[in-house]
Amino acid sequence: MNIQDLAFAMEERLDAFQTSGDPAVLREADAEKLAHQLFYAIDWFEPFTGTPAARAFNVAVLLAAFHFHRFQDDGSREDVTRAVFLYQLVCQTAPDQVPDVVLDSFREHGDEVGETLSESTLAGYTAQGINLLKEAETTGVQRLLDDAVEWCLYAARANPRQDVVWAESLVTLGNVLTRRYEYTGDEKDLDRALTVTVRAAEVIPEDDPCRLKACSGFGHIAIRMFRRTGELHMLDLAVNALREAAYGAPDDHEHRAAFLTNLGTALSERYRHVGVVDAAEEALDVRTEAVRITPPGHPDLPSRLVNLAGALATHTGHASAEDDRHDAAVTLLRQTLPLVPDGHPDRPGCLYLLAGVLRARFTHSGDARDLADAVDASRSALPAGAASGYRRSDLLRGLAESLSAYARHCAKPRLLTEAATMLKKAVRQLADDDPDRAETLTALGFVLRDRFTAEGRTADRERALAALREASAVPTAPAQARALAAVGAADIAAGAQDFTGATAFYALALEQLELTAWRGLERPDRERLIANFPSLVADATACAVRAGQEQRAVELAEQGRGILLAQALETRTDHQVLRARAPELTDRLSQVLDELERLSDSPPGRTAGDTAQRRQAHERRSALARQREELLTEIRALPGHDRFLRPPSFATLLAAATRGPVVLLTASTYGCCALVLTKAGVRVVPLDLDVRELAGQAVVFLHALNGEPSPLEAHMTVVATLAWLWKAVAEPVLDALGYSRPVGPSSRWPRLWWCPTGLFTLFPLHAAGNHSPAQDGTDAVLDRVISSYTPTLRVLLHTGQRPGPPAGEPTRGLIVSLPSTPGLPDLPAAEDETRALQRRYPHARLLTGPDATTSAVAGALTECSWAHFACHGSQDISHPSHGALLLHDGPLMLWDIAALRLPHAELAFLSACETSRGGVVLADEAITLAAAVQLAGFRHVVGTLWSINDAQAPAVANRVYDNLSCQNTRDPAAALHGAVRAVRAECPQAILNWSPYVHVGP
């Protein structure tokens, strides 16, 4: 250890003594050895000037205290002699650091006792540290940072007052130690930086200008802490501190641009690791402002331009098109390169980012020149970073990613070997718990996988699997990074026909996906992150089936499907068992979950509102999500509660099939099948189907629903699709269940629930059959079972466990009717539909025309037991959360409905277009208006899969209510089934009119 390391070790020893008060801490052999080494590391009889004087003072203060405390304990003559010798040096500049008894003795004997240093002198020492820091940043010479540390310590230890001057010396010391950590990777420097900066911040008044420096310094340290540990709490602290500095600084503050730059870094980390889109947008804003206020020629301008380019490259807002933002970033970086010549510390970062942006631009433009330029930039960055302190592991990974991208596109497999070599070097430079280790190992795994594909060497496949396995297990890495690694490993295992191994990796990926979409994020961010894994549920389920783990397949399908629904159900579940065991814990959890649900999610298409309030809501949401995690940890430690709010077991899920079979449909490159749940267990029904065929049928069918290419051809396509769906999917499932013939007139109709996943969610499974005029009409689902749908098994269990209304309880109806809606085509038949309902239910509340506003309808829903909507509905299959019921004053959004709590709700009839239609994106999240209405509280929902015929809607509705009125026990599914069959009998070829109606519920 060098002198400074020895001195810090001595300081830690003294701190331990002060904390414990035990003199034995100073008597240990290691302590005595340390004191001996430190004393003889300095030539005490040599005249001291400059940095050596600062170093000698810092050592003398520590060693003198060490020996004086030992003397006080046992009166050792040797200790007091050495303490007096050292205090003679200390008292010349800092007499306040000398014990009174020693100081009095000096004065009695006429020894020199200096004056307490003035504030200006102490500030001068701190300024010397700042100058050395700047010189080190310019030259890359680490020794200058060592010297800067000594000057800052000198300024702090020679100051008897814990005032702002003292605090500023510690803030500067924290900055220097952080910079040295960035150069050396010594984690002790970062820990010390955090400690001294926190101590400084505690004594700085709120309105003192130095507080801005302390906040900025703390924020920078917290960023580094987060990068080292992966603790999101540190990142939140960084953002909060840096916002205080950046937004609290006056416009003319000399360090405002630096504050903004650091804030931009923290926000970019938040977007990269957590997925908060607002953070990316704010990062772009603050970095743009930092560049704007930085004058030409300023030494920090190049780094700020590079940071701005990074923000442009990752910006996800609507300000610019994908290609435009990449073009802008490339242009900005190429303009910056002349400002950072060879040897400049910002050159490697500029080249590294340029290569990354060029690779990203290639994915959109397909221009191979971008890949060639990326390789060149990455190769140049590597030697440029040798002396700059820029993380070499990042530069090595950047070169590898450029090489592998070029190799894949240009069929140059030999470059994959060089890429693998670079990544292996990068991995060796990263600690086992470094959060970036997962990303680097994942890149290595993919490179080795690609080389296996190109050359067929089994060893490469095994090494790729090992790298991805290790990446998925890095505990400090972002959950999304671990999920990506696990999916990569699963794909390789499945490709090798190891479906058992693939199932385990997919299970890990699903677990990490749930953590990725954590409750601390707004809903749009959670949706975007889940959408990054579109085939995960299907692949996990299919591999479990191939591995012979049918029950596990059901568990994985349920775990990955409806993640957002499961989160919402947490608040709507009555935790009776937990309350009986731990009522206080239950109350605390309920309070946290309720507040999480009340926080606005600011969905896309809405006004963001006041920026400060939105940021405050985000911070509160993050804090609540952490409280939730802490409470769950505490609850799961209770005996018998280890599975609390975890994905349910197969035994629990099987209860969903109590009233009839539940059919989970899944389609993957690893196979297509139906998992049929009955009271007896689960049965796999293989489907003679290829996922590419299914995707092709889905595209054709969706075009047909839009009337393309012509109404006649669209009708023919729908008929053909339903026939194909019958042959490929429905008939094999029904035959396996024994429902192989139409139900006779006096026979009891069996019930069946469809729970499709992925691409299957786009099809009307209940309407599958041969409906062409040439067929006899008996080969159809409608003739064999009463179909219902459920978003997930958990939802079916939840709604099935809720009791229906007590016998004899008066029903409270709500009719929402909009024959005319501003800005939309009229629905003349809605008036007929409404009149018929009013005759049937004269006491039902009617909201129509200008009275049917979003607020009025939302309020009325809380008081009704059944509701009927005759209005326009809309759904965007690429953004399913944009679904809405279109009312007089605007849309009643899907998630505004889901947020309602409707204690009396039983049946909702959504006689509007697309009310049970989900999305092509996020298909496994079951984001439909019907699901939202059910989540709000309605046990039964009648909805539609596509646009319905206005003239036909009253006929279906009237028959449904006729059937309900004839039932002893209300059964909406049977009522709808009978109504649709009756309409089909009257108009068998009007398939698009009667087939969109579906029942969702128990």
Secondary structure, DSSP 8 states (H G I E B T S, - for coil): --HHHHHHHHHHHHHHHHHH--THHHHSHHHHHHHHHHHTTS-TTS---HHHHHHHHHHHHHHHHHHHHHHHHH--HHHHHHHHHHHHHHTTT-GGGS-HHHHHHHHHTT--------HHHHHHHHHHHHHHHHHHHHH--HHHHHHHHHHHHHHHHT--S-SHHHHHHHHHHHHHHHHHHHHH--HHHHHHHHHHHHHHHTTS-TT-THHHHHHHHHHHHHHHHHHHH--HHHHHHHHHHHHHHHHHS-TT-TTHHHHHHHHHHHHHHHHHHH--HHHHHHHHHHHHHHHHTS-TT-TTHHHHHHHHHHHHHH--SSSS-HHHHHHHHHHHHHHHGGGS-TT-TTHHHHHHHHHHHHHHHHHHH--HHHHHHHHHHHHHHHHHTTTT---HHHHHHHHHHHHHHHHHHHT-THHHHHHHHHHHHHHHTS-TT-THHHHHHHHHHHHHHHHHHHH--HHHHHHHHHHHHHHHT-TTS-HHHHHHHHHHHHHHHHHTT-HHHHHHHHHHHHHHHHHHT-TTS-HHHHHHHHHT-TTHHHHHHHHHHHTT-HHHHHHHHHHHTTHHHHHHHHHH---HHHHHH-HHHHHHHHHHHHHHHHS----TTS----HHHHHHHHHHHHHHHHHHHHHHHHHHTSTT-TTTTS---HHHHHGGGSSS-EEEEEEETTEEEEEEEETTEEEEEE----HHHHHHHHHHHHHHHTT-S-HHHHHHHHHHHHHHHIIIIIHHHHHHTT--S---TTS---EEEEEE-GGGGGS-GGG-B--STTS-S-SBGGGT-EEEE-S-HHHHHHHHHS----TT----EEEEE-SS-TTS---HHHHHHHHHHHHH-TTSEEEEGGG--HHHHHHHHTT-SEEEEESEEE--TTSGGG-EEEETTEEEEHHHHHT---TT--EEEEESTTTT---STTGGGT--HHHHHHHHT-SEEEEESS---TTTHHHHHHHHHHHHHT-SS--HHHHHHHHHHHHHHH-TT-HHHHTTEEEE--
